Amino acid sequence: MAPHGLGAWCALLLAASPAAGNEPLNIAVGGIQPAAAAADLFRVKERPVRPEGIFQAMEVIRTVGSFASLSDFPIPDIKDSRPAALRDNRLKNSEYLAQGLGEGFQALRWEGTYTARSGRENAVAELAGMLREQHRLDPGRPINVVCHSHGCGIALEAFAAVESEGVRVERFVSLGTRLTGLPGDNRRDKPANVRDWVNIHSRGDAAFSKALDGTGILNVESLGGGGHAAYYEDPALRRAVADLAGSAVPPAELLRGRYPELLALPRPEPAPS
């Protein structure tokens, strides 16, 4: 009887434990890299001069200058018409974002450039491919995506590319984004194939982040302040973001219960009189 009882107990444990395939797929998508953006500026100079090239160059100058002023890192040192790498760069890539969020996050590797359209298109295609392949292997496996800044526009385009194929995203967490002026970004409302969209913004990052106006988006304010790099560097904020991405608890309920002093939910609209 003992072996039979042990076998039945093991079978019960296996039935009660989640299957490996039900572990969520968590993907991190970083934003523009200042050094790559500066290098892009000089690649614009090497192309034939066209109005759109001049506009792109002005955008890169504005972006890199804003990064430098808001995030406390040096402007590139330009020597012989070539930009040196930004020292102590606090705006890191997808790999750094994934590492900070903890074990279980995969990074979408992309160039981090702004003016090179092919870099953005390749990133959208790569993320769409990751989502599509996971859906093919295990349609029931939850997919969560955490993105930063310009990477959020890339994520939205990828979601749109796979929506008609039945690919769904459980939780989409956007960090420090405005979703304005990005090429190809014409989606403002929560996509139909995304269950929850949580957008985290900060007054200390007002130049690059804001509460989004689209429907179906839970806008949350980071009370810790900080600039555009705080989403990478603040350990408490990173833990909360990882928790949001990995928990089955509804976002608003989770934030009220665990992070009321770190992340503020919007105040409810007053009832009509």
N, C-alpha and C positions, 0 to 999 in steps of 0.2 A: 504493500500500500504506500510505503514511503516514496518509492520512485514515482508512482502515479501522482501522489500529492505534490511532489516537487515539480513534476512536469506541468501539472495544472497551474501551480503558482507562477512558474516562469511564463507560461502562456498568458496568464492574466496580466503580468507586468508588461509583456510585449504589447498586448492589446491596449494597455493604458498609456504607454509611452508614445509620443508623437513619432511618426515615421520620418526618416531622414529627409525624404522628399518634401515634407511639409515645412522644413526649416526655411525661413524666408530668404530670398535673394535680395541683398542690400547693395545698392550701387551708389557711389559717390561721384559727382560731376563738378569739377572745379571751374573757376572762371578764367578771365583773361590773366595772363602772366605779364607783369610790367616789362621784363627784359625782352620777352617775345614781341610785345607790342612796340617797344622801341626799335627792335630789329626790323619789324614790319614797316616802320616809318621810312627806313632807309631802302627797303625793297621797293617802296612806292617810288622813290627817286630814280631807281634803276629802270623803271618802266617808261614807256612813252608818256609824255605829259598830256593828261586828259582832265577835264573838269572834275570827274569823279575821283581821280587820283589825288587832286589837290584837296578835295573835301575829305578824303580818307586821311590824308596827312594831318590836316587840321584836327580831325577827331582824335587821332593818336596822340598828338601833342597835348590836347585838352585832357585826355584820359590819363596819360602818364603824369602830367602835372598835377592833376587832382589826386591821383594815388599818392604822389609824393607828399602833398600838403596834408592830406587827411590821415595817412597811415604811418607817418613818421619814418619813412625810409628815404635814402638819398636818390636824387635824380641821376639818371645814367651819366657816366663820365664818357664824353664823346671824344675820341682820338682818331685821327686819320679817317674821318667820316664813318667810323664804325662804333657802335655802342658796346661798351664793356658790360659784363653782367652786373645786375644790381646786387650790391653787397647787402647782407642781412635782409633779404627780401622776405617780408612778412606776409605777402600774398602768395601762397604756395599753390601747388598743382593738385590734381585729383588724388594722387597717391598720398599726399600729405593730409588731405581732408579725410580720406578713408582710414589712414593710420590713426588720426586723432579721434575718430568716431569709434574705433575699437575693432576687435576681432569680428569677422563675418562680413565686413564691407569690402566690396570690390571697387576698384577705381576705373573710370572711363578715361583711358589715356588719349589725350588730344594735345594739339600744338599750343593752345592757349593764345592764339593770335586773333587780332581784331579785323585788320584790313584784308587779310588773305581769305577770300571767300571759300576757297577750297578747303582750308583748315576747318572752318565751321561746318561745311557740307559733309566732310569726312567724319567729323565728330557725330553729327546727327545720324549718318548711316551706320556708324559703329554702334551707337547706343541702340538704334532700332534693331540692328542685327542681334545684339545681346538679348533684347526683350523677345524677339521673334524666336530665337533658338531655345530660350528657356520655356517659352510657351509650347514649343514643339516637343520638348523632352518631358515636361510635366505641367500640363495646363493648370493643375490645382495648386502649384507652388506659389505662395504670396511673393509679390515683387514690391520693394520699397525703393524709392529714389530720393536722395538728398543732394541738392545742388546749391551752388554759390554764384551769385552775380550773373554774369553773362552765360554761365552754364545752365541757368534756368530756362533761357530761351531755347537752348539746344535740346533740353529735355522735353519741352513742350512740342517742338517740331518732331522729335522722335515718337512721342506719344501719338501725334496725329498720323504719322506714317504707318503705324501698326494698328490703329483703332479698328479699321474695317476687317482685320484678321482675327478679331476676338481677343487680342492681348489686353489684359487689364493690369493696372497698377493699384496696389492696395493703398499705399500712403506716399504722397509726394510732399516733401518738405523743402521749401525754397528759402534761402538765406541771403539777405542783403541784396535784393534786386528791385528794379523799378519796372522792368519789362516794357521799356519804351525806347523807340529808336533802334531796335535791334533788327538786322535784316531778316526778313521772312517771319518775324514774330507778329502774327495778327490774331493770336488767341488770347483773350483776356479772362473768359469764364473758365470754371473748372471743366476740363475735358470729360466727355461722357465715359471714357474708359479709366478714369481715376476715381477711386472711392472717396479718399480724403485728401484735401490740399491744405496744408498749414504753411502760412507765409510769415516768417520771422523778420522783423525790421527793427531799426534802432534810431532814436533821435540823434545819437552820436554819429550815425552813418547816413544822415539825411540826404546827402548828395547822391547816394547810390541806392538807397533802399526807401521803401514807403509801404504804407498799407495799400493793397491793391483793391481796385474798385469792382473787379469781376464778381459774378455771383458764384456761390458755392465755395468760397475761399474763407478759411478761418485765419484772420490777421491777428498776429500776436506780437506785442512789443517787448523787446529785450530791455529789461530795466537796468542791466549792468553797464549800459552805455558802450563806449568804445567805437573805434572807426571801422573801416571796411574789413580789416583783418581780424576783428574780435571773434568772429564766428569760427575762425581757425584756432585762435590762441586761448580763449577763455575756457578753462577745464570744466567749470560748472555748466556752461552753455553747451559744450560738446556732449556732456553726459545727458543733458535734457534732450538734445536732438537725437542722439542714439536711442534713447528711451522712446521717443515719439515714433521713430522709424520701426522699432522692433516690438512694440506692445500692441496687443489686441484691444486694449482699453480705448474707448473713444477719445480723440485728442483733447477736447475741452474738459472732459472729466479727469483725464490724466493730469493736465496742467493745473487744474484747480486743486487736485489732491496732493500733488508732489512738488510743484514748482511755483507756488503763488508769489514768492518774493523775487523770482527770477524772470518769469515771463507773464506778462499781463494780458488777459483776455479783453476784448472790446466790451465796453459797457452795453448792456441790453438797451434797445430802443424803448423809450417811454411808451406805455400803452396809450392809444388815442383816447381822449376824454369824451 
